[in-house]
Amino acid sequence: MTIKEFENKYWYMSELKAFAKSLKIPVDSKIRKDQLEALIIQFLKTETVNQKNRFRSKSRDRDILNNHTYVENFSNKKETWEFIQSEMDKQVPGLKPKSGAKYWLNRWIENKLSHGEKITYDDVICKYIRLNQTEGRLPQIPSCKFNNFISDYLANEKNATREDALDAWTKLKDMKIKKDYITWKKNKNT
């Protein structure tokens, strides 16, 4: 399979895991869809697998939540987000979380930790504030092809309904093209 063929197919997570297994790519049960897609693409390019994004420390103890604690085992749990939101409210009262801000904060934390950088929870809170103060929309989440397509379709198609968007998605899913609104728009009549 070529990279283009891989990218032009819509994969469910179960299909990705089965495909990775057939390629003998070890899959962690907590791997995200975008991470697994990146591993498969890397394998298709190089026939090797680099899983360097193992950023958790050996200890599984949760971090103590205070501004000066170094992030070692970031937990995406309710208590962590309540702490981050509470600290953000102290610094910028009334600032509302933007759609996608948690996702992009998590990717920022992963990137910093996977490169061996030391960050504190204060750094995390400051980054979260910057994300939420960004003008306009944050970038779309790359692995959410379905959600991104539906939101772009509804935003751009005149008088579109969710049913119309779902129908268009079903057709796009079967096409051997990139799974996004712009590509669908260019190819919808072919």
Disulfide bonds with the S-S distance in Angstrom:
none
